[in-house]
Amino acid sequence: MNVTEEQERVRAGWTVAEVHLWCMLLLTFSTGMADVFGYLALDKVFTGNMTGNVVILCMGLSGTTDLPVTGPLLALGAFMLGAALGGRAMRGRADAGSRQVFALIGVVGLIFGAAAVVFAVDPPENGSAAAYGMTVALAAAMGLQAAVARRIGVKDVTTVVVTSTITGLAADSRLGAGGDQPWRRRAGAIALIGAGATVGALLLTVSAWLSVAVPAVITVSVAILGDLLVRRHADAPAQPEAPGRQPAGTSVTSTKQEVV
């Protein structure tokens, strides 16, 4: 990148693709905490990792373990419902950076905030109707988040699972295909969901409500700041095109998104 391009980038600030990437990475960190909360505070139920719920459900159905059946089953159904509602809300909207997208992320944060209040006032017991209701609400929120992340389309960052990200990181490494890959993004997503799980487990030793309040704060912050940054970019005056640079309207954003 030459000096002129660097100066233009500083004046323009982050691109929309960069805003989306960092928002999705922060939500991935939050998911790590949310899944730890579900597994340890809601009787071995994942709120975001549906692969884990399928495995737990089927082991429970086998009758050979003491793993739960009702909780994972409710989480699966609620997650699908949340994802469906997210898809419906964004139907026909071509702009993935629209205010409605970040508003939906804000809804996810508010649901987690409500869960934090419930746990702070009167924590439900495992197996109770209140605990199952909490499972449904949080899993639906994570389904909504996953639908929004899918619509934004940051490759390898779904915010709720990193299996495909790990596969891509290994398959495209020097030991694998050896091609160019966005390894920083992939490694970052893997590290962040793990860091979120670690932080979530530590917060649970302090208080259950705190371990769900922090994801709520992160998610609401992502919704607010993401919307502000995207709108700021949209309102910024267009920079004059340098000779030989790619014209406006081409896939600059997608290219930037691939190599981060």
N, C-alpha and C positions, 0 to 999 in steps of 0.2 A: 504494500500500500504506500503510495507516495505522499508527500506532505500535504498537497492540495486535498486529496481524498480524506486524509486523517482530519484536517481542519473542518471539512464539510461534515464528517461524522460527529465531531465534537459539537458543532453548532446544532445539528439535527437531533442529538441525543440518541437514545436507544431506538432501534427499529421495532416495528410491531412484532416481528418474528422473535426478537430478543425478549421483548416483554412477555410474550406468550410462553417462551421457553422457561424463563425464570419463575413465572407464575405456576407452571406445571411442576417444576422441580420443588417449589415450596409446598405445593399440595401433596407431592409424593412423600416428603418428610412428614407432613401432617398425617398421611395415611398410615405410616408406620406406627405412630402413636395411637391412632384410632383402632387399629387392629389389635394392638397389645391390650388396649382397654376392653375391647370386646372379648378377647380370649381369656383374660385373667379376671375381669370384673363381671362379665356376663356369661360365665360358665362355658368356656371353650367355644365361642362363636366369633368368627371373623366378620367384621362389618364391611371390609373392602375386598379381601382375598376370597373370591368365590370358589377357586380351585380347592383351597383348604376346606371350605364348608362342604363341598361335594365329597371329599375324602372322609371327613369326620362323619358326615351323615351316613355314608355307606358302611363305614366301620360300625357305627352305632346300630344300623339296621341288621348287621350280621348277627347280633346277639352275643358276640364273643368278647365284647368290651363294655366298659361302663361309660362310653362316650355318649353325648346327648344326641337326640334325633330332632326334637321339636325346635330347638333354637336354630340349628343350621338350616332346617327346612324353611322356617319363617324368614331367616335372613336371605336365603336364595330368592324366595318369592318377592320379598320387599325390594331387594336389589334390582330385580327385573322390572318391577313396577316403577321404581324411581328412574331407571334408565329409559323406560318407555315414556314416562311423563317428560323427561328431559328432551327426548327426541321429538315429542309432540310440540313442546314449547318452542323449539327451534325450527320447526318445519317451515320451509319456504324462505328461510333467512340465509342469504348467501354470505353475509358479512360475519365471519367468525369472531371478529373483534367488537361486535355490537354491544351496546349497553345491556341488552337482555342477557347475553352470555355471562357477563360478570354479575348481573343481578341474580342469576341462578346459582352462581358460586356463593354469593352472599346468603342465599337461602340455606345452603348446606351449612355454612358457618352458624347461622341462627339456630338451626336444629341442634347442632352440637352445643351451642350455648344453653339452650333449653335443657338439654340432658345434664349439663354441668349444674344447673340450678336444682334440678330434681335430686341429683346425688348429694348436693350440699345440704338440702333441706331434709330429705328422707330417703336414704339409699334403699332401693328395692332389693329383696332377697332373691337369690338365684332360684329359678323355677317358678317364680310368682308371675301373676298376670302383668304386673308393672314392669318386671324385668323383660318379659317377652315383648311388651309394648315398646320398651327402650330399644330392643334389638331390631324391631321392625322399623322404627323411626330412623335409627342410625344407618341401617343397611340401605334403606330407601334413599337417604341423603347421599350415601356413597355411590349408589347407582346413578343418581342425578349428576354427581360430580364426574363419574366415568363417561357419561353421555356428553357432557360439556367438553371434557378433555378430548374425546373422540372427534367432536366437531371442530375444535381448534386445530387438531391434527399435528401436534408436535411429534415427529417420528420417534419411536422407542420410549416415549414418556406418556404412559397411559394414566399415571398417578395412582393406580390401584393394584398393579401387579408388575413384576420385573422379570418374569420368566423369559419372555420373548427378548427383553433387553439383554439378559445374560447370554442367551443363545446367539444373538447378533454380535455381541462383544467377542465371544469366543470364536464363532464361525468366521468372522472377518479379520481375526487377529493374524499375526505372522505365522502362527502355528496352523491356522486354518487357510482360508482363501487368500489372505494376504493383501486384500484390497483396501482402498481408502475407506475410512469409516469415521463417524462422529463419536470417537471413543470417549471424549471428555463428557459429552452429554450422557452416554450410556453408563459410564463408570459413576458419574455424579448421581444419576437416578438410583443406581444400586446402593451406593454409599448412603444416600439420603434416607431411603426407606429403612435401611438398617439403623442409621443414627436415630431416626424417629422412634423405632421400636425400643432402642436402648433408653432414650429419654423418657418414653412412655412408661417403661418398666420402673425407672427410677422415681418418676412422679407418683406412681401408684403406691410406692412405699411411704409417701407423704400423705396423699389423699386421693381417693378415687375421683372426686369432683374436679380436682386440679388437673388430672391426667386427661380429662375430656374438655376442660376449659381452655387449655393451651391450643389444641387443634382448632377450637372455635375461634380464638383470637387470630390465629394464623390465617385461617380461611377467610374470615371477614376482611382482614387486612389485604389479602390478595385480591379480593373482589373490589375493594375501594381503590387501592393503588393501581391495579391493573387497568381499571376503567379510566382513571385519571391520566395514566401514561399513554394509553391508546388514543384517548380523545385529544390529548396534547399533541400527539404526533399528527393526528388528522387535521388539527387546526393550524399546524405550523405552515408557514409559507413555503412553497416548493422551491428547492434549490435549483439554480441554473445547471443544466447538464453540461458536463465537461466533454470536449471532443473525444470521440471514440468510446464513450461509456455507453452502457446498455440503456436504451430508452425506457421511459416510464411505461408501466403497463406490462412489462415482461416479468419473468419469474425470479426477480432479485430476492424477494422475501423467501421463497422456497429454497433458493440456493443457499442463502445465509443460514436458513434453518437446518440444512443438511450437514453443514461443515462445522457447526458450533461444537 
